Amino acid sequence: MATFDFPDTLLQLERTAWEEIQNGRLTVDTAQAVQAAVTAFAIDGGHDRYAVEMGLKMSVRHPAG
């Protein structure tokens, strides 16, 4: 899997979404904000959006020890 240098703002958005998911409270606004930020990051860097999204989820949900 590709590795990315995610900005802190994108990491924080995903952390917020993950916390909301774990608490059963994910909002549409949070989900849309993450998707918009992922899409913008992918476009700006010329990356595949799916690869960016999966890399971000792995970074937040399964950080290297």
MOHUDA-V932335 format. One record per helix or strand of 3 or more residues. SS is the DSSP state (alpha for helix, beta for strand). FROM is the first residue (numbers start at 1). TO is the last residue. If there is no record, write none. Layout:
# MOHUDA-V932335
ss=SS from=FROM to=TO
ss=SS from=FROM to=TO
This chain:
# MOHUDA-V932335
ss=alpha from=8 to=22
ss=alpha from=28 to=45
ss=alpha from=49 to=61
